[in-house]
Amino acid sequence: MMPAFGPPTWSVIVLYGMNSAIPLPALVITSASAAALGRFLLAHAFRLFAGYVPEKTKRNVSAAGELIEQKRKVTYLALGLFALSPVPSAQLFEAAGLTKIRLLRFTLAFFMGRLVSYSIYGMTAIRIAQTSIGQAFRENFTSPVGLAIQLAMIALLIGFTQIDWRKFLMSGN
């Protein structure tokens, strides 16, 4: 449930893939399960905050949720592809919690995408650990850029809630 200021799961997989003898399938399944469960709980936690959100923001987020529910197949495909990227996903689940969309399928699509991406990261880490690039990676594992990206994603989430989605969607018809 740690959406910011914590290490991204993929970086933990890379760290363990480079420095431990944990079997890759166990590492990937455990990591993807933990990431999906954490995001699921995060979305539910954000539903608790919905009562404290301004009315205009609630309307905007509600309209985005309706769009997601109407275009479910496209949304789940996009989420699966999104889950393949290393882009922080916590903010996406925070927004999903505020929209009150059905989270089980949303989380399952995320989990499936993470199984694929975490397998790729883990296999790559194991191969890189055997090279001099592995040493360079170890030396630069933590980065102020990662923190800046987390803060920017939080700002984007706030911006997302300020968009009048009904007006935006009607202009596209």
PyMOL CGO cylinders between C-alpha atoms (Angstrom):
from pymol import cmd
from pymol.cgo import CYLINDER

trace = [
    CYLINDER, 0.00, 0.00, 0.00, 3.03, 2.26, -0.06, 0.3, 1, 1, 1, 1, 1, 1,
    CYLINDER, 3.03, 2.26, -0.06, 2.27, 4.39, -3.14, 0.3, 1, 1, 1, 1, 1, 1,
    CYLINDER, 2.27, 4.39, -3.14, 5.20, 6.78, -2.86, 0.3, 1, 1, 1, 1, 1, 1,
    CYLINDER, 5.20, 6.78, -2.86, 8.63, 6.90, -1.31, 0.3, 1, 1, 1, 1, 1, 1,
    CYLINDER, 8.63, 6.90, -1.31, 9.04, 3.14, -1.44, 0.3, 1, 1, 1, 1, 1, 1,
    CYLINDER, 9.04, 3.14, -1.44, 11.07, 1.12, -3.91, 0.3, 1, 1, 1, 1, 1, 1,
    CYLINDER, 11.07, 1.12, -3.91, 9.18, -0.01, -7.00, 0.3, 1, 1, 1, 1, 1, 1,
    CYLINDER, 9.18, -0.01, -7.00, 8.59, -3.77, -6.97, 0.3, 1, 1, 1, 1, 1, 1,
    CYLINDER, 8.59, -3.77, -6.97, 10.53, -4.29, -10.18, 0.3, 1, 1, 1, 1, 1, 1,
    CYLINDER, 10.53, -4.29, -10.18, 13.63, -2.83, -8.51, 0.3, 1, 1, 1, 1, 1, 1,
    CYLINDER, 13.63, -2.83, -8.51, 13.32, -5.29, -5.62, 0.3, 1, 1, 1, 1, 1, 1,
    CYLINDER, 13.32, -5.29, -5.62, 13.02, -8.14, -8.15, 0.3, 1, 1, 1, 1, 1, 1,
    CYLINDER, 13.02, -8.14, -8.15, 16.14, -6.91, -9.91, 0.3, 1, 1, 1, 1, 1, 1,
    CYLINDER, 16.14, -6.91, -9.91, 17.99, -6.64, -6.58, 0.3, 1, 1, 1, 1, 1, 1,
    CYLINDER, 17.99, -6.64, -6.58, 17.05, -10.18, -5.53, 0.3, 1, 1, 1, 1, 1, 1,
    CYLINDER, 17.05, -10.18, -5.53, 17.58, -11.52, -9.05, 0.3, 1, 1, 1, 1, 1, 1,
    CYLINDER, 17.58, -11.52, -9.05, 21.12, -10.14, -9.03, 0.3, 1, 1, 1, 1, 1, 1,
    CYLINDER, 21.12, -10.14, -9.03, 22.03, -10.99, -5.45, 0.3, 1, 1, 1, 1, 1, 1,
    CYLINDER, 22.03, -10.99, -5.45, 20.18, -14.10, -4.28, 0.3, 1, 1, 1, 1, 1, 1,
    CYLINDER, 20.18, -14.10, -4.28, 19.48, -17.70, -5.12, 0.3, 1, 1, 1, 1, 1, 1,
    CYLINDER, 19.48, -17.70, -5.12, 15.69, -17.36, -4.80, 0.3, 1, 1, 1, 1, 1, 1,
    CYLINDER, 15.69, -17.36, -4.80, 14.06, -19.27, -7.67, 0.3, 1, 1, 1, 1, 1, 1,
    CYLINDER, 14.06, -19.27, -7.67, 12.76, -16.79, -10.23, 0.3, 1, 1, 1, 1, 1, 1,
    CYLINDER, 12.76, -16.79, -10.23, 9.21, -18.25, -10.48, 0.3, 1, 1, 1, 1, 1, 1,
    CYLINDER, 9.21, -18.25, -10.48, 8.74, -17.96, -6.70, 0.3, 1, 1, 1, 1, 1, 1,
    CYLINDER, 8.74, -17.96, -6.70, 10.10, -14.41, -6.73, 0.3, 1, 1, 1, 1, 1, 1,
    CYLINDER, 10.10, -14.41, -6.73, 7.86, -13.36, -9.65, 0.3, 1, 1, 1, 1, 1, 1,
    CYLINDER, 7.86, -13.36, -9.65, 4.64, -14.94, -8.33, 0.3, 1, 1, 1, 1, 1, 1,
    CYLINDER, 4.64, -14.94, -8.33, 5.18, -13.59, -4.82, 0.3, 1, 1, 1, 1, 1, 1,
    CYLINDER, 5.18, -13.59, -4.82, 6.03, -10.12, -6.12, 0.3, 1, 1, 1, 1, 1, 1,
    CYLINDER, 6.03, -10.12, -6.12, 3.12, -9.93, -8.56, 0.3, 1, 1, 1, 1, 1, 1,
    CYLINDER, 3.12, -9.93, -8.56, 0.71, -11.18, -5.87, 0.3, 1, 1, 1, 1, 1, 1,
    CYLINDER, 0.71, -11.18, -5.87, 2.00, -8.65, -3.34, 0.3, 1, 1, 1, 1, 1, 1,
    CYLINDER, 2.00, -8.65, -3.34, 1.86, -5.81, -5.88, 0.3, 1, 1, 1, 1, 1, 1,
    CYLINDER, 1.86, -5.81, -5.88, -1.69, -6.69, -6.94, 0.3, 1, 1, 1, 1, 1, 1,
    CYLINDER, -1.69, -6.69, -6.94, -2.94, -7.14, -3.38, 0.3, 1, 1, 1, 1, 1, 1,
    CYLINDER, -2.94, -7.14, -3.38, -1.28, -3.90, -2.30, 0.3, 1, 1, 1, 1, 1, 1,
    CYLINDER, -1.28, -3.90, -2.30, -2.84, -1.98, -5.19, 0.3, 1, 1, 1, 1, 1, 1,
    CYLINDER, -2.84, -1.98, -5.19, -6.24, -3.57, -4.50, 0.3, 1, 1, 1, 1, 1, 1,
    CYLINDER, -6.24, -3.57, -4.50, -6.07, -2.51, -0.84, 0.3, 1, 1, 1, 1, 1, 1,
    CYLINDER, -6.07, -2.51, -0.84, -4.82, 0.94, -1.84, 0.3, 1, 1, 1, 1, 1, 1,
    CYLINDER, -4.82, 0.94, -1.84, -7.82, 1.44, -4.13, 0.3, 1, 1, 1, 1, 1, 1,
    CYLINDER, -7.82, 1.44, -4.13, -10.16, 0.40, -1.32, 0.3, 1, 1, 1, 1, 1, 1,
    CYLINDER, -10.16, 0.40, -1.32, -8.39, 2.75, 1.09, 0.3, 1, 1, 1, 1, 1, 1,
    CYLINDER, -8.39, 2.75, 1.09, -8.95, 5.61, -1.35, 0.3, 1, 1, 1, 1, 1, 1,
    CYLINDER, -8.95, 5.61, -1.35, -12.66, 4.83, -1.37, 0.3, 1, 1, 1, 1, 1, 1,
    CYLINDER, -12.66, 4.83, -1.37, -12.63, 5.80, 2.31, 0.3, 1, 1, 1, 1, 1, 1,
    CYLINDER, -12.63, 5.80, 2.31, -11.29, 9.24, 1.33, 0.3, 1, 1, 1, 1, 1, 1,
    CYLINDER, -11.29, 9.24, 1.33, -14.08, 9.83, -1.19, 0.3, 1, 1, 1, 1, 1, 1,
    CYLINDER, -14.08, 9.83, -1.19, -16.19, 11.58, 1.47, 0.3, 1, 1, 1, 1, 1, 1,
    CYLINDER, -16.19, 11.58, 1.47, -13.50, 14.22, 1.89, 0.3, 1, 1, 1, 1, 1, 1,
    CYLINDER, -13.50, 14.22, 1.89, -13.16, 14.99, -1.81, 0.3, 1, 1, 1, 1, 1, 1,
    CYLINDER, -13.16, 14.99, -1.81, -14.79, 18.20, -3.12, 0.3, 1, 1, 1, 1, 1, 1,
    CYLINDER, -14.79, 18.20, -3.12, -18.07, 17.74, -5.01, 0.3, 1, 1, 1, 1, 1, 1,
    CYLINDER, -18.07, 17.74, -5.01, -16.64, 18.95, -8.34, 0.3, 1, 1, 1, 1, 1, 1,
    CYLINDER, -16.64, 18.95, -8.34, -13.82, 16.42, -8.07, 0.3, 1, 1, 1, 1, 1, 1,
    CYLINDER, -13.82, 16.42, -8.07, -16.32, 13.65, -7.25, 0.3, 1, 1, 1, 1, 1, 1,
    CYLINDER, -16.32, 13.65, -7.25, -18.30, 14.45, -10.40, 0.3, 1, 1, 1, 1, 1, 1,
    CYLINDER, -18.30, 14.45, -10.40, -15.17, 14.45, -12.54, 0.3, 1, 1, 1, 1, 1, 1,
    CYLINDER, -15.17, 14.45, -12.54, -13.90, 11.17, -11.11, 0.3, 1, 1, 1, 1, 1, 1,
    CYLINDER, -13.90, 11.17, -11.11, -17.35, 9.58, -11.35, 0.3, 1, 1, 1, 1, 1, 1,
    CYLINDER, -17.35, 9.58, -11.35, -17.53, 10.41, -15.07, 0.3, 1, 1, 1, 1, 1, 1,
    CYLINDER, -17.53, 10.41, -15.07, -14.09, 8.85, -15.61, 0.3, 1, 1, 1, 1, 1, 1,
    CYLINDER, -14.09, 8.85, -15.61, -15.29, 5.74, -13.77, 0.3, 1, 1, 1, 1, 1, 1,
    CYLINDER, -15.29, 5.74, -13.77, -18.36, 5.53, -16.03, 0.3, 1, 1, 1, 1, 1, 1,
    CYLINDER, -18.36, 5.53, -16.03, -16.12, 5.71, -19.10, 0.3, 1, 1, 1, 1, 1, 1,
    CYLINDER, -16.12, 5.71, -19.10, -13.94, 2.90, -17.75, 0.3, 1, 1, 1, 1, 1, 1,
    CYLINDER, -13.94, 2.90, -17.75, -16.97, 0.72, -16.99, 0.3, 1, 1, 1, 1, 1, 1,
    CYLINDER, -16.97, 0.72, -16.99, -18.46, 1.34, -20.48, 0.3, 1, 1, 1, 1, 1, 1,
    CYLINDER, -18.46, 1.34, -20.48, -15.26, 0.50, -22.33, 0.3, 1, 1, 1, 1, 1, 1,
    CYLINDER, -15.26, 0.50, -22.33, -14.22, -2.43, -20.12, 0.3, 1, 1, 1, 1, 1, 1,
    CYLINDER, -14.22, -2.43, -20.12, -12.37, -4.55, -22.70, 0.3, 1, 1, 1, 1, 1, 1,
    CYLINDER, -12.37, -4.55, -22.70, -10.28, -1.62, -23.89, 0.3, 1, 1, 1, 1, 1, 1,
    CYLINDER, -10.28, -1.62, -23.89, -9.63, -0.55, -20.31, 0.3, 1, 1, 1, 1, 1, 1,
    CYLINDER, -9.63, -0.55, -20.31, -8.41, -4.00, -19.21, 0.3, 1, 1, 1, 1, 1, 1,
    CYLINDER, -8.41, -4.00, -19.21, -6.23, -4.37, -22.29, 0.3, 1, 1, 1, 1, 1, 1,
    CYLINDER, -6.23, -4.37, -22.29, -4.72, -0.94, -21.63, 0.3, 1, 1, 1, 1, 1, 1,
    CYLINDER, -4.72, -0.94, -21.63, -4.19, -1.83, -17.97, 0.3, 1, 1, 1, 1, 1, 1,
    CYLINDER, -4.19, -1.83, -17.97, -2.48, -5.08, -18.94, 0.3, 1, 1, 1, 1, 1, 1,
    CYLINDER, -2.48, -5.08, -18.94, -0.15, -3.21, -21.29, 0.3, 1, 1, 1, 1, 1, 1,
    CYLINDER, -0.15, -3.21, -21.29, 0.40, -0.52, -18.64, 0.3, 1, 1, 1, 1, 1, 1,
    CYLINDER, 0.40, -0.52, -18.64, 1.31, -3.25, -16.17, 0.3, 1, 1, 1, 1, 1, 1,
    CYLINDER, 1.31, -3.25, -16.17, 4.12, -4.33, -18.49, 0.3, 1, 1, 1, 1, 1, 1,
    CYLINDER, 4.12, -4.33, -18.49, 5.82, -0.98, -18.09, 0.3, 1, 1, 1, 1, 1, 1,
    CYLINDER, 5.82, -0.98, -18.09, 7.91, 0.15, -15.10, 0.3, 1, 1, 1, 1, 1, 1,
    CYLINDER, 7.91, 0.15, -15.10, 5.70, 3.25, -14.74, 0.3, 1, 1, 1, 1, 1, 1,
    CYLINDER, 5.70, 3.25, -14.74, 4.39, 3.66, -11.16, 0.3, 1, 1, 1, 1, 1, 1,
    CYLINDER, 4.39, 3.66, -11.16, 0.91, 2.19, -10.91, 0.3, 1, 1, 1, 1, 1, 1,
    CYLINDER, 0.91, 2.19, -10.91, -0.13, 3.18, -7.40, 0.3, 1, 1, 1, 1, 1, 1,
    CYLINDER, -0.13, 3.18, -7.40, -1.63, 6.44, -8.59, 0.3, 1, 1, 1, 1, 1, 1,
    CYLINDER, -1.63, 6.44, -8.59, -3.71, 4.58, -11.18, 0.3, 1, 1, 1, 1, 1, 1,
    CYLINDER, -3.71, 4.58, -11.18, -5.20, 2.44, -8.39, 0.3, 1, 1, 1, 1, 1, 1,
    CYLINDER, -5.20, 2.44, -8.39, -5.75, 5.49, -6.20, 0.3, 1, 1, 1, 1, 1, 1,
    CYLINDER, -5.75, 5.49, -6.20, -7.80, 6.99, -9.02, 0.3, 1, 1, 1, 1, 1, 1,
    CYLINDER, -7.80, 6.99, -9.02, -9.59, 3.66, -9.56, 0.3, 1, 1, 1, 1, 1, 1,
    CYLINDER, -9.59, 3.66, -9.56, -10.56, 3.68, -5.90, 0.3, 1, 1, 1, 1, 1, 1,
    CYLINDER, -10.56, 3.68, -5.90, -11.99, 7.16, -6.19, 0.3, 1, 1, 1, 1, 1, 1,
    CYLINDER, -11.99, 7.16, -6.19, -13.95, 6.23, -9.32, 0.3, 1, 1, 1, 1, 1, 1,
    CYLINDER, -13.95, 6.23, -9.32, -15.52, 3.26, -7.53, 0.3, 1, 1, 1, 1, 1, 1,
    CYLINDER, -15.52, 3.26, -7.53, -15.09, 0.97, -10.52, 0.3, 1, 1, 1, 1, 1, 1,
    CYLINDER, -15.09, 0.97, -10.52, -15.14, -2.80, -9.95, 0.3, 1, 1, 1, 1, 1, 1,
    CYLINDER, -15.14, -2.80, -9.95, -11.65, -3.59, -8.77, 0.3, 1, 1, 1, 1, 1, 1,
    CYLINDER, -11.65, -3.59, -8.77, -11.37, -7.38, -9.00, 0.3, 1, 1, 1, 1, 1, 1,
    CYLINDER, -11.37, -7.38, -9.00, -11.03, -7.61, -12.82, 0.3, 1, 1, 1, 1, 1, 1,
    CYLINDER, -11.03, -7.61, -12.82, -8.99, -4.43, -12.86, 0.3, 1, 1, 1, 1, 1, 1,
    CYLINDER, -8.99, -4.43, -12.86, -6.56, -5.94, -10.34, 0.3, 1, 1, 1, 1, 1, 1,
    CYLINDER, -6.56, -5.94, -10.34, -6.47, -9.30, -12.14, 0.3, 1, 1, 1, 1, 1, 1,
    CYLINDER, -6.47, -9.30, -12.14, -5.46, -7.61, -15.42, 0.3, 1, 1, 1, 1, 1, 1,
    CYLINDER, -5.46, -7.61, -15.42, -2.75, -5.76, -13.49, 0.3, 1, 1, 1, 1, 1, 1,
    CYLINDER, -2.75, -5.76, -13.49, -1.56, -9.03, -11.90, 0.3, 1, 1, 1, 1, 1, 1,
    CYLINDER, -1.56, -9.03, -11.90, -1.31, -10.80, -15.27, 0.3, 1, 1, 1, 1, 1, 1,
    CYLINDER, -1.31, -10.80, -15.27, 0.67, -7.94, -16.78, 0.3, 1, 1, 1, 1, 1, 1,
    CYLINDER, 0.67, -7.94, -16.78, 2.99, -7.89, -13.77, 0.3, 1, 1, 1, 1, 1, 1,
    CYLINDER, 2.99, -7.89, -13.77, 3.66, -11.63, -14.09, 0.3, 1, 1, 1, 1, 1, 1,
    CYLINDER, 3.66, -11.63, -14.09, 5.02, -10.98, -17.57, 0.3, 1, 1, 1, 1, 1, 1,
    CYLINDER, 5.02, -10.98, -17.57, 6.97, -7.83, -16.77, 0.3, 1, 1, 1, 1, 1, 1,
    CYLINDER, 6.97, -7.83, -16.77, 8.44, -9.17, -13.52, 0.3, 1, 1, 1, 1, 1, 1,
    CYLINDER, 8.44, -9.17, -13.52, 9.59, -12.32, -15.34, 0.3, 1, 1, 1, 1, 1, 1,
    CYLINDER, 9.59, -12.32, -15.34, 11.37, -10.16, -17.90, 0.3, 1, 1, 1, 1, 1, 1,
    CYLINDER, 11.37, -10.16, -17.90, 13.00, -8.01, -15.19, 0.3, 1, 1, 1, 1, 1, 1,
    CYLINDER, 13.00, -8.01, -15.19, 14.05, -11.05, -13.19, 0.3, 1, 1, 1, 1, 1, 1,
    CYLINDER, 14.05, -11.05, -13.19, 15.56, -12.91, -16.16, 0.3, 1, 1, 1, 1, 1, 1,
    CYLINDER, 15.56, -12.91, -16.16, 17.37, -9.77, -17.27, 0.3, 1, 1, 1, 1, 1, 1,
    CYLINDER, 17.37, -9.77, -17.27, 18.71, -9.14, -13.75, 0.3, 1, 1, 1, 1, 1, 1,
    CYLINDER, 18.71, -9.14, -13.75, 20.10, -12.67, -13.51, 0.3, 1, 1, 1, 1, 1, 1,
    CYLINDER, 20.10, -12.67, -13.51, 21.92, -12.20, -16.83, 0.3, 1, 1, 1, 1, 1, 1,
    CYLINDER, 21.92, -12.20, -16.83, 23.16, -8.69, -16.00, 0.3, 1, 1, 1, 1, 1, 1,
    CYLINDER, 23.16, -8.69, -16.00, 24.51, -9.82, -12.62, 0.3, 1, 1, 1, 1, 1, 1,
    CYLINDER, 24.51, -9.82, -12.62, 27.11, -11.83, -14.49, 0.3, 1, 1, 1, 1, 1, 1,
    CYLINDER, 27.11, -11.83, -14.49, 28.50, -8.74, -16.30, 0.3, 1, 1, 1, 1, 1, 1,
    CYLINDER, 28.50, -8.74, -16.30, 30.30, -5.50, -15.40, 0.3, 1, 1, 1, 1, 1, 1,
    CYLINDER, 30.30, -5.50, -15.40, 27.03, -3.65, -16.07, 0.3, 1, 1, 1, 1, 1, 1,
    CYLINDER, 27.03, -3.65, -16.07, 25.69, -5.46, -13.02, 0.3, 1, 1, 1, 1, 1, 1,
    CYLINDER, 25.69, -5.46, -13.02, 28.25, -3.70, -10.85, 0.3, 1, 1, 1, 1, 1, 1,
    CYLINDER, 28.25, -3.70, -10.85, 27.38, -0.30, -12.37, 0.3, 1, 1, 1, 1, 1, 1,
    CYLINDER, 27.38, -0.30, -12.37, 23.71, -0.99, -11.74, 0.3, 1, 1, 1, 1, 1, 1,
    CYLINDER, 23.71, -0.99, -11.74, 24.38, -1.87, -8.09, 0.3, 1, 1, 1, 1, 1, 1,
    CYLINDER, 24.38, -1.87, -8.09, 26.22, 1.44, -7.61, 0.3, 1, 1, 1, 1, 1, 1,
    CYLINDER, 26.22, 1.44, -7.61, 23.33, 3.48, -9.06, 0.3, 1, 1, 1, 1, 1, 1,
    CYLINDER, 23.33, 3.48, -9.06, 20.40, 1.51, -7.62, 0.3, 1, 1, 1, 1, 1, 1,
    CYLINDER, 20.40, 1.51, -7.62, 18.82, 4.39, -5.72, 0.3, 1, 1, 1, 1, 1, 1,
    CYLINDER, 18.82, 4.39, -5.72, 18.02, 7.59, -7.53, 0.3, 1, 1, 1, 1, 1, 1,
    CYLINDER, 18.02, 7.59, -7.53, 16.53, 11.01, -6.77, 0.3, 1, 1, 1, 1, 1, 1,
    CYLINDER, 16.53, 11.01, -6.77, 14.85, 10.73, -10.18, 0.3, 1, 1, 1, 1, 1, 1,
    CYLINDER, 14.85, 10.73, -10.18, 12.69, 7.87, -8.86, 0.3, 1, 1, 1, 1, 1, 1,
    CYLINDER, 12.69, 7.87, -8.86, 11.46, 10.06, -6.01, 0.3, 1, 1, 1, 1, 1, 1,
    CYLINDER, 11.46, 10.06, -6.01, 10.75, 12.90, -8.44, 0.3, 1, 1, 1, 1, 1, 1,
    CYLINDER, 10.75, 12.90, -8.44, 8.72, 10.56, -10.67, 0.3, 1, 1, 1, 1, 1, 1,
    CYLINDER, 8.72, 10.56, -10.67, 6.61, 9.45, -7.68, 0.3, 1, 1, 1, 1, 1, 1,
    CYLINDER, 6.61, 9.45, -7.68, 5.89, 13.08, -6.74, 0.3, 1, 1, 1, 1, 1, 1,
    CYLINDER, 5.89, 13.08, -6.74, 5.03, 13.93, -10.36, 0.3, 1, 1, 1, 1, 1, 1,
    CYLINDER, 5.03, 13.93, -10.36, 2.61, 10.98, -10.54, 0.3, 1, 1, 1, 1, 1, 1,
    CYLINDER, 2.61, 10.98, -10.54, 0.86, 12.18, -7.38, 0.3, 1, 1, 1, 1, 1, 1,
    CYLINDER, 0.86, 12.18, -7.38, 0.53, 15.64, -8.94, 0.3, 1, 1, 1, 1, 1, 1,
    CYLINDER, 0.53, 15.64, -8.94, -0.89, 14.06, -12.11, 0.3, 1, 1, 1, 1, 1, 1,
    CYLINDER, -0.89, 14.06, -12.11, -3.44, 12.16, -10.03, 0.3, 1, 1, 1, 1, 1, 1,
    CYLINDER, -3.44, 12.16, -10.03, -4.57, 15.43, -8.47, 0.3, 1, 1, 1, 1, 1, 1,
    CYLINDER, -4.57, 15.43, -8.47, -4.77, 16.97, -11.94, 0.3, 1, 1, 1, 1, 1, 1,
    CYLINDER, -4.77, 16.97, -11.94, -6.78, 13.99, -13.19, 0.3, 1, 1, 1, 1, 1, 1,
    CYLINDER, -6.78, 13.99, -13.19, -9.45, 14.67, -10.58, 0.3, 1, 1, 1, 1, 1, 1,
    CYLINDER, -9.45, 14.67, -10.58, -9.80, 18.28, -11.71, 0.3, 1, 1, 1, 1, 1, 1,
    CYLINDER, -9.80, 18.28, -11.71, -10.81, 17.44, -15.29, 0.3, 1, 1, 1, 1, 1, 1,
    CYLINDER, -10.81, 17.44, -15.29, -14.50, 17.77, -16.10, 0.3, 1, 1, 1, 1, 1, 1,
    CYLINDER, -14.50, 17.77, -16.10, -14.74, 14.35, -17.76, 0.3, 1, 1, 1, 1, 1, 1,
    CYLINDER, -14.74, 14.35, -17.76, -18.41, 14.68, -18.76, 0.3, 1, 1, 1, 1, 1, 1,
    CYLINDER, -18.41, 14.68, -18.76, -17.64, 17.86, -20.69, 0.3, 1, 1, 1, 1, 1, 1,
    CYLINDER, -17.64, 17.86, -20.69, -14.50, 16.27, -22.17, 0.3, 1, 1, 1, 1, 1, 1,
    CYLINDER, -14.50, 16.27, -22.17, -16.38, 13.15, -23.28, 0.3, 1, 1, 1, 1, 1, 1,
    CYLINDER, -16.38, 13.15, -23.28, -19.29, 15.08, -24.79, 0.3, 1, 1, 1, 1, 1, 1,
    CYLINDER, -19.29, 15.08, -24.79, -16.92, 17.17, -26.89, 0.3, 1, 1, 1, 1, 1, 1,
    CYLINDER, -16.92, 17.17, -26.89, -15.57, 13.95, -28.44, 0.3, 1, 1, 1, 1, 1, 1,
    CYLINDER, -15.57, 13.95, -28.44, -19.00, 12.74, -29.69, 0.3, 1, 1, 1, 1, 1, 1,
]
cmd.load_cgo(trace, "trace")
